[in-house]
């Protein structure tokens, strides 16, 4: 009887240790999940701040250009050449924030979720991404599928930065052509002309960098996550 009691106590103690270890493992995974969700929330808030800053710059740029054109027309071209720089930089930073969100989503999808499934022995837990992917995949074909893609949504958001930069650069070139490029050197001098050309080249390079980044790396769901799905909400 004593031996049987001892065996039962050992078995109960072992079960209690396994249960405690399981609870600790699940708690650790959930804590890491919450930390990653908090990081995603911060990244999204930063991206929203870049959008708000772009809107503020755009709202201020329009009356500024009108004021410069009426008071000091000679400064219109330099103003138009400087304006694209902050928009292009903010656009790239906006894209990087979203890319970081998808990297965190990939980490949760590939590392944390399998651990939770193993610990809980529930193979379908945290299956929201897979469920949504299976529902959306059938409808993501043709034109409607392209319109509903995450890449297009990201491109549309980035137009808030890209369009002002492109329009301002084209406007600077148009104003220079209308005013006769040969008359610009006497107006601004050789140094001013060289700086204007350098600013125009910088604008084109920044815009090209943003466009090429969106073209090559804009499919964040397919490139980072390896499937057509959105990252979990950070709410």
C-alpha positions in Angstrom: 0.0 0.0 0.0 2.8 2.4 0.9 4.5 1.7 -2.5 1.2 2.3 -4.4 0.7 5.6 -2.5 4.2 6.7 -3.3 3.7 6.0 -7.0 0.4 7.8 -7.0 1.9 10.9 -5.3 4.8 10.9 -7.8 2.4 10.6 -10.7 0.3 13.5 -9.3 3.4 15.6 -8.7 4.6 14.9 -12.2 1.2 15.9 -13.7 1.2 19.1 -11.6 4.7 20.0 -12.9 3.7 19.3 -16.5 0.5 21.5 -16.0 2.6 24.3 -14.5 5.1 24.1 -17.3 2.3 24.2 -19.9 0.8 27.2 -18.2 4.1 29.0 -18.1 4.7 28.2 -21.7 1.3 29.5 -22.8 1.7 32.6 -20.6 5.1 33.3 -22.2 3.8 33.0 -25.7 0.8 35.2 -24.9 3.1 37.8 -23.4 5.3 37.8 -26.5 2.2 38.0 -28.6 1.0 41.1 -26.7 4.4 42.7 -26.9 4.5 42.2 -30.7 0.9 43.5 -31.0 2.0 46.6 -29.1 5.0 47.1 -31.4 2.6 46.8 -34.4 0.3 49.4 -32.9 3.2 51.8 -32.4 4.4 51.3 -36.0 0.9 51.9 -37.3 0.5 55.1 -35.2 3.9 56.3 -36.6 2.7 55.7 -40.1 -0.5 57.6 -39.4 1.6 60.5 -38.1 3.5 60.5 -41.4 0.2 60.7 -43.2 -1.0 63.6 -41.1 2.3 65.4 -41.5 2.0 65.0 -45.3 -1.5 66.4 -45.3 -0.3 69.4 -43.2 2.5 70.1 -45.6 0.2 69.9 -48.5 -2.3 72.2 -47.0 0.4 74.7 -46.2 2.2 74.3 -49.5 -0.7 75.5 -51.7 -1.2 78.9 -50.2 2.6 79.3 -49.8 3.0 78.8 -53.6 0.3 81.3 -54.3 2.0 83.8 -51.9 5.4 83.3 -53.4 4.1 83.6 -57.0 2.5 87.0 -56.1 5.2 88.5 -53.9 8.4 87.0 -55.2 8.0 85.1 -58.5 11.8 84.4 -58.6 11.4 82.1 -55.6 8.7 80.0 -57.2 11.0 77.5 -58.9 13.2 77.0 -55.8 10.1 76.5 -53.7 8.7 73.9 -56.1 12.1 72.1 -56.2 12.4 71.9 -52.4 8.8 70.8 -51.8 9.1 67.2 -53.2 11.9 66.3 -50.8 9.9 66.0 -47.5 7.0 64.3 -49.3 9.3 61.6 -50.8 11.2 61.0 -47.6 7.9 60.7 -45.6 6.6 58.3 -48.2 9.5 56.0 -47.9 9.3 56.1 -44.1 5.6 55.3 -44.3 6.4 52.3 -46.5 9.1 51.1 -44.1 6.6 51.3 -41.1 4.2 49.1 -42.9 6.9 46.7 -43.9 7.9 46.3 -40.3 4.3 45.5 -39.4 4.3 42.7 -41.9 7.6 41.4 -40.6 6.1 41.2 -37.0 3.0 39.5 -38.4 5.3 36.9 -40.1 7.1 36.3 -36.8 3.8 35.7 -35.0 2.6 33.5 -37.9 5.7 31.3 -38.2 7.1 31.3 -34.6 4.6 32.1 -31.9 1.5 30.5 -33.3 3.1 27.0 -33.9 4.3 27.1 -30.3 0.8 27.9 -29.0 -0.6 25.1 -31.1 2.0 22.6 -29.8 1.5 23.6 -26.1 -2.3 23.5 -26.2 -2.6 20.6 -28.7 -5.1 22.6 -30.6 -4.1 22.5 -34.3 -6.6 25.1 -35.4 -6.2 27.7 -32.7 -5.1 31.2 -34.0 -6.3 30.2 -37.5 -7.8 33.5 -38.4 -5.2 34.3 -41.1 -5.7 30.9 -42.7 -9.5 31.2 -42.5 -9.5 34.6 -44.1 -7.0 33.5 -46.8 -9.2 30.6 -47.8 -12.3 32.9 -48.0 -10.6 35.7 -49.9 -8.4 33.6 -52.3 -11.4 32.5 -54.4 -12.4 36.1 -55.0 -8.9 37.5 -55.7 -8.8 36.8 -59.4 -9.0 39.2 -62.3 -9.5 42.9 -62.0 -11.6 42.7 -58.8 -8.8 40.7 -57.2 -6.2 43.2 -58.2 -8.4 46.1 -56.8 -8.7 44.2 -53.5 -5.0 43.4 -53.2 -3.0 44.7 -50.3 -0.3 46.0 -52.7 -2.8 48.3 -54.4 -4.1 49.5 -51.0 -0.6 50.4 -50.0 0.1 52.1 -53.3 -3.1 54.2 -52.9 -2.0 55.3 -49.4 1.4 56.2 -50.6 0.0 58.4 -53.3 -0.6 60.9 -50.5 3.2 61.4 -50.5 4.0 60.6 -54.1 1.5 62.8 -56.0 2.6 66.1 -54.3 6.2 65.3 -55.0 5.6 64.4 -58.7 3.3 67.4 -59.3 5.7 69.8 -57.6 8.6 68.5 -59.7 6.7 68.7 -62.9 5.5 72.2 -62.0 9.0 73.4 -61.4 10.1 72.1 -64.8 7.1 73.6 -66.5 7.7 77.0 -64.9 11.4 76.9 -66.0 10.4 76.1 -69.6 7.8 78.8 -69.7 10.2 81.4 -68.4 12.9 80.4 -71.0 15.8 78.3 -69.5 18.3 80.7 -71.0 17.0 83.6 -68.9 17.3 81.6 -65.7 21.1 81.8 -65.4 21.1 85.6 -65.3 18.2 85.5 -62.8 19.8 83.0 -60.4 23.4 83.0 -61.3 25.6 80.0 -62.0 25.6 78.8 -58.4 21.8 79.1 -58.1 21.3 77.4 -61.5 23.6 74.5 -60.4 21.7 74.2 -57.1 18.4 74.2 -59.0 19.6 71.4 -61.3 20.9 69.4 -58.3 17.6 69.8 -56.5 15.7 68.7 -59.6 17.9 65.6 -60.0 17.5 64.9 -56.3 13.7 65.1 -56.6 13.7 62.7 -59.6 15.9 60.3 -57.7 13.8 60.3 -54.6 10.6 59.9 -56.5 12.2 57.1 -58.5 13.4 55.4 -55.3 9.9 55.5 -53.9 8.2 54.2 -57.0 10.8 51.4 -57.5 10.4 50.4 -53.8 6.6 50.2 -54.2 7.0 48.3 -57.4 9.6 45.8 -56.2 8.6 45.4 -52.6 5.0 46.5 -52.4 3.5 43.1 -52.2 4.2 42.8 -48.5 1.7 40.0 -47.9 3.2 37.7 -50.6 6.8 38.7 -50.0 7.0 38.8 -46.2 4.2 36.5 -45.1 4.3 34.1 -48.1 0.5 34.2 -48.5 -2.3 36.6 -49.4 -3.3 37.8 -46.0 -3.2 40.9 -43.8 -1.4 41.2 -40.6 -3.4 40.9 -37.4 -5.1 44.0 -36.1 -3.2 45.8 -33.4 -6.3 46.7 -31.5 
